[in-house]
Amino acid sequence: MKFSAKTLTAMKALTTACIALGLTLPQPVFAQDVDFGDDSSEWAIDGECDDPRFTGPGMTTTPLLDSDIRADATDCKTAFDQGRIELKSGSSTRDSSRIAWGDDNGEWANDGECDDMRFEGPGMTTTPLLVEDVKHDASDCRSAYEAGKLELRSS
């Protein structure tokens, strides 16, 4: 089938416009870029995302807790992949994979404040820091770090 020069020019212009539009549209965040964590939450695997970093109709209607950050992976990843939730604007995907977080076995773990003296910043507790809390407040410290509220101390 032969096309006239006018038709070919119009087709080229349309193709160019489609490509240009595709390059200017915002690109989606793919699940592999989001650290969903694990299923350690009491509310994990109940069909609703309980991680307060997300928003959308796939979220629970109960109050959101910081202790559920990265602790409801299956529900949140499923809802994210289905387009029923998205990261809240300002939620960080800051890479924290190089930090040895430890566990949540400290006396003050899961209280919303980082008690690990390896860190500094507004996400830290205002109470005295104890050596025994190093690597024993992982969830609080990791959440604050990834939200940009903590940095590793330089020395």
Backbone as CSV, one residue per row, in Angstrom:
resi,resn,N_x,N_y,N_z,CA_x,CA_y,CA_z,C_x,C_y,C_z
1,MET,0.838,-1.168,0.000,0.000,0.000,0.000,0.888,1.238,0.000
2,LYS,0.569,2.163,-0.862,1.349,3.387,-0.973,0.576,4.525,-0.330
3,PHE,1.356,5.394,0.355,0.766,6.575,0.977,1.292,7.808,0.269
4,SER,0.490,8.824,0.254,0.919,10.084,-0.356,1.958,10.747,0.556
5,ALA,2.699,11.667,0.003,3.721,12.395,0.770,3.076,13.142,1.928
6,LYS,1.876,13.674,1.699,1.164,14.418,2.735,0.788,13.476,3.881
7,THR,0.332,12.256,3.576,-0.053,11.275,4.593,1.178,10.819,5.376
8,LEU,2.294,10.557,4.684,3.524,10.148,5.357,4.035,11.237,6.303
9,THR,3.960,12.480,5.879,4.382,13.596,6.725,3.509,13.676,7.972
10,ALA,2.208,13.510,7.805,1.286,13.548,8.942,1.560,12.381,9.896
11,MET,1.845,11.185,9.342,2.127,10.018,10.180,3.422,10.219,10.965
12,LYS,4.444,10.799,10.340,5.705,11.077,11.020,5.489,12.082,12.146
13,ALA,4.722,13.109,11.873,4.453,14.133,12.891,3.702,13.531,14.078
14,LEU,2.724,12.676,13.795,1.964,12.035,14.856,2.851,11.099,15.678
15,THR,3.683,10.326,15.015,4.610,9.421,15.706,5.566,10.212,16.588
16,THR,6.120,11.283,16.072,7.043,12.135,16.837,6.330,12.722,18.046
17,ALA,5.117,13.184,17.872,4.353,13.766,18.975,4.076,12.724,20.058
18,CYS,3.740,11.503,19.660,3.475,10.429,20.632,4.728,10.080,21.427
19,ILE,5.853,10.005,20.754,7.114,9.708,21.436,7.463,10.832,22.408
20,ALA,7.337,12.065,21.961,7.646,13.208,22.823,6.734,13.224,24.051
21,LEU,5.463,12.946,23.866,4.521,12.915,24.982,4.896,11.805,25.961
22,GLY,5.253,10.651,25.434,5.637,9.530,26.286,6.867,9.826,27.128
23,LEU,7.777,10.606,26.595,8.993,10.953,27.333,8.746,12.003,28.405
24,THR,7.675,12.771,28.281,7.408,13.827,29.258,6.461,13.401,30.370
25,LEU,5.771,12.283,30.207,4.848,11.831,31.241,5.620,11.302,32.441
26,PRO,5.089,11.490,33.670,5.778,10.952,34.831,5.856,9.428,34.749
27,GLN,6.966,8.899,35.173,7.157,7.463,35.134,6.679,6.851,36.447
28,PRO,6.020,5.701,36.416,5.532,5.082,37.644,6.680,4.551,38.497
29,VAL,6.427,4.491,39.809,7.374,3.861,40.719,7.054,2.378,40.695
30,PHE,8.021,1.568,40.339,7.792,0.137,40.287,8.083,-0.487,41.635
31,ALA,7.404,-1.586,41.931,7.510,-2.239,43.235,8.948,-2.550,43.613
32,GLN,9.810,-2.860,42.650,11.167,-3.203,43.004,11.926,-2.008,43.570
33,ASP,11.417,-0.788,43.416,12.047,0.404,43.973,11.587,0.686,45.390
34,VAL,10.585,-0.013,45.876,10.022,0.222,47.197,10.440,-0.905,48.124
35,ASP,10.944,-0.545,49.294,11.286,-1.543,50.306,10.031,-1.810,51.128
36,PHE,9.371,-2.930,50.852,8.138,-3.276,51.566,8.415,-3.888,52.932
37,GLY,9.614,-4.351,53.159,9.970,-4.914,54.463,9.599,-6.373,54.591
38,ASP,8.944,-6.720,55.696,8.575,-8.107,55.978,7.126,-8.154,56.471
39,ASP,6.713,-9.274,56.979,5.346,-9.439,57.492,5.343,-9.612,59.012
40,SER,6.126,-8.788,59.710,6.240,-8.918,61.160,5.138,-8.201,61.937
41,SER,4.300,-7.420,61.269,3.219,-6.716,61.950,2.152,-7.689,62.448
42,GLU,1.541,-7.327,63.547,0.408,-8.096,64.063,-0.718,-8.147,63.032
43,TRP,-0.766,-7.136,62.166,-1.848,-7.009,61.190,-1.423,-7.429,59.788
44,ALA,-0.294,-8.094,59.658,0.174,-8.531,58.335,-0.736,-9.618,57.770
45,ILE,-0.801,-9.656,56.463,-1.533,-10.669,55.702,-3.014,-10.706,56.109
46,ASP,-3.606,-9.508,56.207,-5.045,-9.424,56.488,-5.813,-8.775,55.337
47,GLY,-5.113,-8.526,54.204,-5.773,-7.962,53.034,-5.792,-6.444,52.982
48,GLU,-5.227,-5.786,54.007,-5.168,-4.325,54.028,-3.742,-3.896,54.349
49,CYS,-3.268,-2.864,53.665,-1.937,-2.338,53.949,-2.009,-1.466,55.199
50,ASP,-1.131,-1.739,56.143,-1.081,-0.990,57.404,0.145,-0.088,57.511
51,ASP,0.946,0.007,56.465,2.179,0.794,56.474,1.838,2.263,56.213
52,PRO,2.098,3.157,57.184,1.694,4.563,57.032,2.443,5.344,55.954
53,ARG,3.405,4.730,55.281,4.085,5.420,54.179,3.222,5.489,52.931
54,PHE,2.114,4.725,52.915,1.274,4.617,51.731,-0.072,5.301,51.933
55,THR,-0.764,5.505,50.827,-2.108,6.069,50.845,-2.917,5.436,49.713
56,GLY,-4.227,5.380,49.891,-5.085,4.850,48.839,-6.140,3.915,49.381
57,PRO,-7.045,3.455,48.522,-8.154,2.606,48.960,-7.741,1.220,49.452
58,GLY,-6.504,0.814,49.239,-6.033,-0.480,49.739,-5.512,-0.419,51.168
59,MET,-5.636,0.760,51.789,-5.145,0.955,53.159,-6.204,0.532,54.178
60,THR,-5.734,0.170,55.369,-6.640,-0.111,56.474,-7.362,1.174,56.870
61,THR,-8.497,1.041,57.520,-9.232,2.212,58.014,-8.956,2.435,59.496
62,THR,-8.156,1.560,60.102,-7.795,1.711,61.509,-6.619,2.674,61.629
63,PRO,-6.348,3.182,62.835,-5.214,4.105,62.990,-3.893,3.466,62.550
64,LEU,-3.071,4.261,61.878,-1.783,3.785,61.387,-0.714,3.960,62.464
65,LEU,0.158,2.959,62.579,1.192,2.957,63.603,2.573,2.941,62.953
66,ASP,3.516,3.695,63.527,4.880,3.679,63.010,5.497,2.291,63.092
67,SER,5.076,1.499,64.057,5.633,0.145,64.191,5.249,-0.745,63.009
68,ASP,4.277,-0.325,62.193,3.893,-1.094,61.009,4.642,-0.674,59.749
69,ILE,5.558,0.297,59.872,6.372,0.691,58.721,7.266,-0.487,58.344
70,ARG,7.177,-0.901,57.094,7.931,-2.044,56.553,7.633,-3.339,57.308
71,ALA,6.423,-3.491,57.813,6.078,-4.698,58.580,4.798,-5.348,58.059
72,ASP,4.330,-4.960,56.868,3.118,-5.531,56.273,3.355,-5.721,54.773
73,ALA,4.455,-6.361,54.461,4.948,-6.429,53.079,3.962,-7.059,52.098
74,THR,3.405,-8.209,52.430,2.534,-8.918,51.482,1.321,-8.076,51.112
75,ASP,0.624,-7.543,52.119,-0.567,-6.737,51.843,-0.223,-5.472,51.060
76,CYS,0.845,-4.793,51.466,1.190,-3.532,50.814,1.706,-3.742,49.396
77,LYS,2.535,-4.758,49.187,3.043,-5.024,47.835,1.899,-5.423,46.905
78,THR,0.980,-6.241,47.407,-0.169,-6.651,46.591,-1.004,-5.442,46.192
79,ALA,-1.346,-4.601,47.160,-2.148,-3.405,46.879,-1.396,-2.441,45.963
80,PHE,-0.088,-2.306,46.168,0.731,-1.431,45.336,0.741,-1.928,43.894
81,ASP,0.977,-3.229,43.723,1.014,-3.814,42.380,-0.333,-3.707,41.672
82,GLN,-1.422,-3.696,42.441,-2.768,-3.575,41.865,-3.181,-2.117,41.659
83,GLY,-2.330,-1.183,42.075,-2.636,0.239,41.920,-3.631,0.754,42.955
84,ARG,-3.843,0.024,44.054,-4.797,0.453,45.081,-4.142,1.313,46.156
85,ILE,-2.813,1.383,46.180,-2.084,2.295,47.065,-0.890,2.852,46.318
86,GLU,-0.348,3.950,46.839,0.866,4.540,46.322,1.621,5.152,47.485
87,LEU,2.913,5.395,47.296,3.684,6.069,48.333,3.148,7.474,48.513
88,LYS,3.021,7.912,49.760,2.626,9.289,50.013,3.713,10.204,49.481
89,SER,3.327,11.386,49.020,4.358,12.301,48.554,5.207,12.665,49.760
90,GLY,6.502,12.683,49.555,7.422,12.937,50.655,7.886,11.669,51.333
91,SER,7.236,10.528,51.054,7.728,9.275,51.622,9.033,8.934,50.943
92,SER,9.935,8.486,51.714,11.274,8.267,51.200,11.488,6.834,50.758
93,THR,12.260,6.696,49.732,12.752,5.375,49.360,14.269,5.391,49.525
94,ARG,14.737,6.170,50.488,16.160,6.310,50.776,16.770,4.936,51.037
95,ASP,17.886,4.659,50.399,18.533,3.352,50.520,19.156,3.195,51.899
96,SER,18.694,2.230,52.629,19.209,1.964,53.968,19.808,0.569,54.063
97,SER,20.031,-0.055,52.926,20.470,-1.451,52.912,21.891,-1.652,53.431
98,ARG,22.677,-0.611,53.505,24.071,-0.762,53.944,24.239,-0.595,55.450
99,ILE,23.174,-0.333,56.157,23.253,-0.143,57.602,22.826,-1.421,58.305
100,ALA,23.616,-1.846,59.275,23.254,-3.009,60.097,22.288,-2.516,61.176
101,TRP,21.002,-2.740,60.950,19.971,-2.185,61.830,19.853,-2.934,63.149
102,GLY,20.085,-4.207,63.141,19.939,-4.977,64.371,18.524,-5.502,64.527
103,ASP,17.984,-5.374,65.735,16.661,-5.920,66.050,15.861,-4.907,66.865
104,ASP,14.725,-5.320,67.350,13.875,-4.471,68.186,13.787,-5.025,69.606
105,ASN,14.896,-5.512,70.122,14.907,-6.113,71.453,15.245,-5.139,72.574
106,GLY,15.453,-3.867,72.245,15.764,-2.867,73.274,14.534,-2.516,74.093
107,GLU,14.776,-2.038,75.294,13.676,-1.661,76.197,12.788,-0.575,75.584
108,TRP,13.382,0.299,74.776,12.642,1.428,74.226,12.341,1.266,72.734
109,ALA,12.405,0.062,72.233,12.101,-0.181,70.817,10.623,0.078,70.534
110,ASN,10.337,0.478,69.310,8.963,0.704,68.834,8.210,1.767,69.619
111,ASP,8.930,2.813,70.038,8.271,3.924,70.731,8.232,5.191,69.879
112,GLY,8.665,5.066,68.602,8.618,6.207,67.689,9.847,7.097,67.737
113,GLU,10.838,6.754,68.568,12.073,7.523,68.664,13.252,6.573,68.546
114,CYS,14.284,6.998,67.839,15.488,6.183,67.722,16.324,6.352,68.987
115,ASP,16.714,5.232,69.587,17.511,5.235,70.810,18.932,4.722,70.578
116,ASP,19.321,4.556,69.333,20.627,4.002,68.978,21.622,5.150,68.808
117,MET,22.649,5.178,69.645,23.597,6.290,69.662,24.467,6.399,68.409
118,ARG,24.337,5.486,67.474,25.081,5.597,66.211,24.494,6.685,65.312
119,PHE,23.312,7.195,65.668,22.601,8.160,64.827,22.478,9.509,65.514
120,GLU,22.125,10.520,64.699,21.837,11.856,65.210,20.797,12.508,64.312
121,GLY,20.022,13.416,64.893,19.016,14.129,64.118,17.706,14.234,64.877
122,PRO,16.710,14.882,64.269,15.433,15.114,64.945,14.629,13.845,65.230
123,GLY,14.998,12.721,64.651,14.297,11.464,64.929,14.801,10.745,66.167
124,MET,15.772,11.350,66.852,16.361,10.732,68.046,15.534,11.023,69.297
125,THR,15.655,10.144,70.265,15.066,10.380,71.577,15.769,11.555,72.237
126,THR,15.104,12.184,73.176,15.724,13.277,73.932,16.251,12.776,75.271
127,THR,16.047,11.500,75.558,16.549,10.912,76.804,18.012,10.488,76.612
128,PRO,18.740,10.236,77.697,20.136,9.820,77.559,20.274,8.539,76.736
129,LEU,21.314,8.515,75.901,21.571,7.357,75.051,22.405,6.336,75.816
130,LEU,22.059,5.059,75.627,22.721,3.978,76.343,23.398,3.033,75.367
131,VAL,24.572,2.546,75.714,25.314,1.615,74.875,24.470,0.374,74.591
132,GLU,23.712,-0.092,75.580,22.918,-1.315,75.387,21.790,-1.170,74.358
133,ASP,21.506,0.049,73.915,20.472,0.247,72.892,21.028,0.210,71.462
134,VAL,22.352,0.150,71.306,22.954,0.089,69.969,22.479,-1.196,69.278
135,LYS,21.917,-1.020,68.089,21.383,-2.111,67.252,20.197,-2.844,67.896
136,HIS,19.483,-2.178,68.822,18.316,-2.807,69.438,17.073,-1.922,69.357
137,ASP,17.034,-1.023,68.372,15.868,-0.181,68.122,15.704,-0.011,66.612
138,ALA,15.801,-1.128,65.903,15.896,-1.121,64.447,14.729,-0.423,63.751
139,SER,13.497,-0.754,64.112,12.341,-0.192,63.387,12.250,1.316,63.530
140,ASP,12.397,1.823,64.759,12.326,3.270,64.969,13.442,3.993,64.221
141,CYS,14.661,3.475,64.337,15.807,4.140,63.710,15.728,4.072,62.186
142,ARG,15.353,2.925,61.670,15.264,2.780,60.213,14.176,3.685,59.646
143,SER,13.023,3.738,60.298,11.933,4.601,59.824,12.362,6.055,59.806
144,ALA,12.991,6.507,60.884,13.435,7.903,60.956,14.531,8.179,59.934
145,TYR,15.445,7.239,59.756,16.520,7.409,58.773,15.937,7.535,57.368
146,GLU,15.048,6.642,57.022,14.492,6.647,55.674,13.565,7.828,55.441
147,ALA,13.054,8.422,56.510,12.235,9.631,56.384,13.095,10.888,56.360
148,GLY,14.425,10.718,56.442,15.323,11.860,56.411,15.462,12.562,57.739
149,LYS,15.040,11.915,58.832,15.100,12.524,60.162,16.322,12.097,60.961
150,LEU,17.180,11.246,60.376,18.394,10.782,61.042,19.534,10.663,60.048
151,GLU,20.732,10.760,60.553,21.962,10.478,59.812,22.853,9.665,60.730
152,LEU,23.733,8.878,60.145,24.749,8.202,60.947,25.711,9.248,61.485
153,ARG,26.114,9.090,62.735,27.110,10.011,63.294,28.410,9.829,62.528
154,SER,29.150,10.896,62.367,30.391,10.821,61.593,31.512,10.121,62.351
155,SER,31.473,10.092,63.655,32.528,9.386,64.390,31.968,8.664,65.588
